[in-house]
Amino acid sequence: MDAVGVDLGYGLVKWSHGAACGAFASAWVPDGGGADGWGMGGPPVLLVDGAPVVAGEPAALHPAARRPFADGRLADPEALPLLASALWHAGVEGEVVLGSGPPLGRFAAEREAARAALEGRTLRLGDGRRERVVRIARLVLRPQGVGAALYLAARGLLPPGAGLAAVVDVGTRTTDVVALVLRDLSPVPDLCCSLGLGAATAANALAREVQRRTGHLPSFDLAMAALREPQPWHGGTVGGPEEAAPHLDALAGAIRQELLRVFGDAAQQVTTVALVGGAAALLGGRLRGLLPGRAIALTDREMMHANAIGFCWAAERTARGA
Amino acid sequence: VRAVASSRDDGDGVSGSAIRLRLRVGPRSPLHRVLAALPPEEQARALLRLAEVGALRQDGGARSVPEGPPAPGGMAAVMEPAIAAALVRIADAVERLADSGMAWPGRQGPASAGDGEARAAALDAAWDG
């Protein structure tokens, strides 16, 4: 049986299948978004059980874009087109084991609903030329952050040693922290947590400042982009590294403060730290020395896809009957 | 200075063969300082990770880290310059491989992949059920 991993992030959906992986914006438009485009073509339309949807970057620019931003997304029909698009991009067909997971703090609350909604579900996917039927035979759920820890462990990047490893997964809306005993990689539940802090925290603060200054509130997408580079806005530009710096500093400070509150004296036991998640690269050096211990060096791309690859790894293990 | 590392390569169909890697690093190089500060097993791991993704350039019998400034942003902001430059090249190599549809290097196991898989399985078991 085939296996696929999908990290249904609030900013980006990441998928992993075999040796391939990819990502697209967590946005979709129903009915193809009126994609006939007056004869100009238009973005690729995916048929999900016969219903046309546009997902990813083209949808993010659409005025009617839907961005499921609430909890319980794996069970939410509003998020199903995103999951379907990920399965389409991954190229899977027939019976599959799907690996995925909610934020750590929501794991227990969402697990059963996600299983009920997705396990045994059949999706008919097509682009007008081809059609693939995918049946989710099993849903393997691991919390976000744990997916990344599985990736790191399978890569041999969490070798046995003294003390604790902390995997800090900085996402768009949440920061998930998984603490593990390095000797045997057993989790330390008291030190694992989900913080309601992520890149969106800084983007929203930047957007509010732009509105105060210009009288216009930028879109979420524009504010997120403005955290990295200046963006054209009402005859001028907003954002960029200098303007975003105080908001990113504040976010990094808040994450650091919350982590130290959760870890307390146990922070001194942390000997290995891995920063993962799409927003970890954005914060860069601001999280240096977040916790004591050796930092695992990862590429930006590894940081972004670690959860999806870990989810896929867990799904492959289930598919093999391990 | 010559650092030597060896590993079994399980990623490209030559499983069982050993790779030996020699890296020449000038004594004034920041990379030399960083490598010298690492314990031997970490030194080997760092070199192998660079080699795995082709970040080291063949240079007459030995391999050396190419010159060049690190790209702005990303991990470059928090790393030693030479390591950052090497990591940026890793990222570039990974991007190129991914874009070309070839294997994703992140899925290839390092020398300790077998142990890593077993440890990951132990962690995964904690969440099974």
Interface residues (C-beta under 8 A of the other chain):
Chain A: G18 A19 A20 C21 L141 R142 P143 V146 A149 L150 Y151 A153 A154 R155 G156 L157 L158 P159 P160 L180 D184 L185 S186 P187 R228 A281 G284 G285 R288 A295 A297 L298 T299 D300 R301 E302 H305 I309 W313 A314 R317 A322
Chain B: R49 G73 G74 M75 A77 V78 M79 I83 L87 I90 A91 V94 E95 A98 G101 M102 A103 W104 G106 R107 G109 P110 A111 S112 A113 D115 G116 E117 R119 A120 A121 A122 L123 D124 A126 W127
